[in-house]
Amino acid sequence: MRVLHTADWHLGKRLEQFERTEEHQDFLDWLIGILNAEKIEVLIVAGDIFDSGSPSNSALEQYYRFLRQVKDTCCRDVVIIGGNHDSISTLNAPKTLLKYFNVHIVGGVPEHPAEQVIPIKNSDGEIGLIVCAVPFLRDKDIRLSISGETAEEREMRIKMGIMDHYHNLVEHIALHKEKDIPVIATGHLFAAGGAASGSEKDIHVGNLGQVAGDQFPMEFNYIALGHLHKPQKVNGAEHIRYSGSPIALDFSEYNHKKQVIAVEFRKGVVEVKEVPIPPSRSLIRISGSMSSVKSQISLLEDAGLKYPAWVELKIETDAFLPDLSEQLAKLKLSKPFIGHFFSRQQLIRRNNTDSKVEALALNDLTPEAVFGKKYESVYGSPVPEEMLSTFKEALEALHQQEGGS
């Protein structure tokens, strides 16, 4: 049986004020072709289908149109789990209807653990694969809040709760394993040893819930993970992987080689194939003094992609440049393949030790950064680590409340 692992679509995502709808549509159209080209029978989407718990109409339209198009391919089953960006209710609302089309939705942890165990039939009508469809695990799914626990105790409780959840599924797949039926587990989490991009939202209180690859049950033949946007193996394990996001979601992902992962089971052997996703837009990062930035821009060449390139500029300067927009507009005239400059000025304060102060807009800052700056302006010192940890926990609880609605 041939399976395709993908994750972190983030339909509806913007880069500042710019829509990504066309890039996402190009990926979805390409994916339909790959299902046929790779003879895929099962598609797995490991969370964060949408960028928001309240997706736009255009994002919902893309999602449902894609599911309809899948039925015209050789792919018989689709398994979709909820991620930390997804609303459980939004994903689960049509699950009863979609199940008639072999689209299996697990938006959040169901009441009965066995509901996460999905048997997939092969072309002969027999069970050929089991998918343990584990969604993003919220705090309420894995632990009870304990007043007065330390940060270390909280971290251990989260890790143990995640692992217990996976190990509790083993009894539900025992009969299938006796028949040598392969098992895939999904997850939307931060595994220890994984490399984040910077574009992922913290989960499990600042990513405390990191679990090691060798802590997953041995009964799983392949583990399809989502959340980290960089494609990667977990601690070098061939069978535990992040497929990564299909497009570069922000400039921290500018050098990622995007891919989906084709997995084939043959007589107990797992064969894994990385399938590169053709990019449709370049994201480019440039930093330095204004003269250095101009020089680097002059060296840029047209990559010949479908959409104009977007370029992030971090310009170091002794004084604010009021005519920066005009200077950049002139530079762009000789580089018609550049669609937009995302510019930031870093003001260098000259004293005993040079320091840099970046001119930032509010939407450049994370909630944690805003909290830290507010604390420092009131108390004149950096926010204590324990207080920042408490703030992150409160922020995550708010996100989970919104995502579960």
HUMO-V300125 format. One record per residue. RES is the residue in one small letter. NEAR is the number of other ideal C-beta (glycine too) atoms within 12 Angstrom. Layout:
RES_NEAR ; RES_NEAR
This chain:
m_38 ; r_38 ; v_45 ; l_45 ; h_47 ; t_50 ; a_48 ; d_48 ; w_43 ; h_43 ; l_40 ; g_33 ; k_36 ; r_21 ; l_31 ; e_20 ; q_11 ; f_20 ; e_21 ; r_35 ; t_30 ; e_21 ; e_39 ; h_40 ; q_29 ; d_25 ; f_36 ; l_37 ; d_22 ; w_30 ; l_39 ; i_28 ; g_24 ; i_32 ; l_33 ; n_20 ; a_19 ; e_30 ; k_20 ; i_33 ; e_33 ; v_46 ; l_46 ; i_47 ; v_50 ; a_49 ; g_49 ; d_48 ; i_50 ; f_36 ; d_39 ; s_26 ; g_32 ; s_18 ; p_31 ; s_22 ; n_14 ; s_22 ; a_34 ; l_24 ; e_20 ; q_34 ; y_36 ; y_27 ; r_20 ; f_34 ; l_36 ; r_18 ; q_24 ; v_34 ; k_22 ; d_16 ; t_27 ; c_23 ; c_38 ; r_30 ; d_41 ; v_40 ; v_47 ; i_45 ; i_47 ; g_45 ; g_49 ; n_46 ; h_42 ; d_49 ; s_33 ; i_35 ; s_21 ; t_33 ; l_39 ; n_28 ; a_19 ; p_21 ; k_29 ; t_12 ; l_14 ; l_26 ; k_20 ; y_12 ; f_22 ; n_26 ; v_33 ; h_39 ; i_37 ; v_44 ; g_40 ; g_35 ; v_32 ; p_25 ; e_9 ; h_12 ; p_23 ; a_21 ; e_25 ; q_37 ; v_37 ; i_37 ; p_32 ; i_35 ; k_20 ; n_21 ; s_17 ; d_10 ; g_10 ; e_14 ; i_24 ; g_29 ; l_40 ; i_42 ; v_48 ; c_45 ; a_48 ; v_49 ; p_46 ; f_48 ; l_42 ; r_35 ; d_32 ; k_20 ; d_33 ; i_33 ; r_27 ; l_13 ; s_18 ; i_14 ; s_8 ; g_8 ; e_19 ; t_14 ; a_22 ; e_13 ; e_17 ; r_31 ; e_25 ; m_22 ; r_25 ; i_38 ; k_30 ; m_22 ; g_30 ; i_38 ; m_32 ; d_24 ; h_34 ; y_40 ; h_24 ; n_25 ; l_36 ; v_26 ; e_17 ; h_28 ; i_36 ; a_17 ; l_18 ; h_29 ; k_24 ; e_11 ; k_17 ; d_20 ; i_28 ; p_36 ; v_46 ; i_50 ; a_46 ; t_49 ; g_52 ; h_48 ; l_51 ; f_38 ; a_38 ; a_27 ; g_22 ; g_32 ; a_25 ; a_27 ; s_29 ; g_20 ; s_30 ; e_37 ; k_41 ; d_29 ; i_39 ; h_39 ; v_34 ; g_29 ; n_27 ; l_32 ; g_39 ; q_30 ; v_38 ; a_20 ; g_31 ; d_19 ; q_28 ; f_37 ; p_29 ; m_19 ; e_29 ; f_34 ; n_37 ; y_42 ; i_44 ; a_49 ; l_49 ; g_49 ; h_46 ; l_44 ; h_42 ; k_33 ; p_35 ; q_32 ; k_26 ; v_33 ; n_23 ; g_13 ; a_27 ; e_21 ; h_31 ; i_42 ; r_42 ; y_45 ; s_49 ; g_43 ; s_46 ; p_46 ; i_44 ; a_41 ; l_39 ; d_30 ; f_32 ; s_22 ; e_35 ; y_29 ; n_16 ; h_33 ; k_21 ; k_38 ; q_34 ; v_44 ; i_43 ; a_35 ; v_39 ; e_28 ; f_28 ; r_15 ; k_12 ; g_14 ; v_15 ; v_30 ; e_22 ; v_31 ; k_24 ; e_25 ; v_29 ; p_19 ; i_32 ; p_24 ; p_29 ; s_29 ; r_35 ; s_32 ; l_36 ; i_35 ; r_28 ; i_34 ; s_24 ; g_19 ; s_21 ; m_29 ; s_14 ; s_18 ; v_33 ; k_24 ; s_14 ; q_24 ; i_33 ; s_17 ; l_14 ; l_27 ; e_16 ; d_17 ; a_21 ; g_14 ; l_24 ; k_22 ; y_29 ; p_26 ; a_33 ; w_37 ; v_34 ; e_30 ; l_37 ; k_30 ; i_37 ; e_28 ; t_31 ; d_17 ; a_18 ; f_17 ; l_23 ; p_11 ; d_14 ; l_23 ; s_17 ; e_14 ; q_23 ; l_28 ; a_16 ; k_16 ; l_28 ; k_26 ; l_13 ; s_17 ; k_28 ; p_12 ; f_24 ; i_32 ; g_24 ; h_27 ; f_33 ; f_28 ; s_35 ; r_32 ; q_31 ; q_27 ; l_21 ; i_23 ; r_16 ; r_14 ; n_9 ; n_6 ; t_8 ; d_13 ; s_13 ; k_22 ; v_20 ; e_23 ; a_23 ; l_19 ; a_14 ; l_12 ; n_16 ; d_20 ; l_17 ; t_22 ; p_21 ; e_26 ; a_22 ; v_21 ; f_24 ; g_23 ; k_20 ; k_18 ; y_21 ; e_17 ; s_13 ; v_12 ; y_13 ; g_8 ; s_11 ; p_17 ; v_24 ; p_16 ; e_15 ; e_15 ; m_21 ; l_27 ; s_26 ; t_22 ; f_27 ; k_31 ; e_29 ; a_21 ; l_25 ; e_32 ; a_21 ; l_19 ; h_29 ; q_34 ; q_18 ; e_22 ; g_40 ; g_28 ; s_20
